Amino acid sequence: MSKQNFRKAMSKFATGITVVTAEFNDHLHGMTVNAFMSVSLDPQLITISLDHKTTFYQNADKIKRFGVSILREEQKDISMIFAKQVEKDFNDFTKLDGVPVINNALTTLACSIVNTVEAGDHKLLIAEVNDIKIDKGNPIIYYNSSYKIISKEE
């Protein structure tokens, strides 16, 4: 099985789009992440997956807390900025429990890392959710290697 075939198969799993943000090395950093999932209700844990090529992976030991912003359908451009598909400055952040998150995201989480796990060419960050802000709207979805929207809110 080729890497390309594996990637194509994984593209058939629809995911939401998140931007993970953290402050380290005296700067605010962000990256688009679709490898995000809830892990546990008690305690409330989530996991994100970091590619070994990313600044987040290379600085994971410096990150104690991070924010997760689940993007709404109107925020495709923000996803593209943090995925480095579009070169543009972005500064529309707010704080949730002292952690930077994207302003006006569908949902934001403030998280504290409780464990890290090496997994192939990725690192999994397992984090406890310290605070949540939920807004109304529809998520942007990534499916079959492209962005999609849901036709109406449930």
Sequence and secondary structure as in RCSB ss.txt:
>XXXX:A:sequence
MSKQNFRKAMSKFATGITVVTAEFNDHLHGMTVNAFMSVSLDPQLITISLDHKTTFYQNADKIKRFGVSILREEQ
KDISMIFAKQVEKDFNDFTKLDGVPVINNALTTLACSIVNTVEAGDHKLLIAEVNDIKIDKGNPIIYYNSSYKII
SKEE
>XXXX:A:secstr
  HHHHHHHHTTS EE EEEEEEETTEEEEEEE  EEEEEETTEEEEEEEETTSHHHHTGGG SEEEEEE BGGG
HHHHHHHTTSS      EEEETTEEEETT SEEEEEEEEEEEEETTEEEEEEEEEEEEE  S BEEEETTEEEE 
SS  
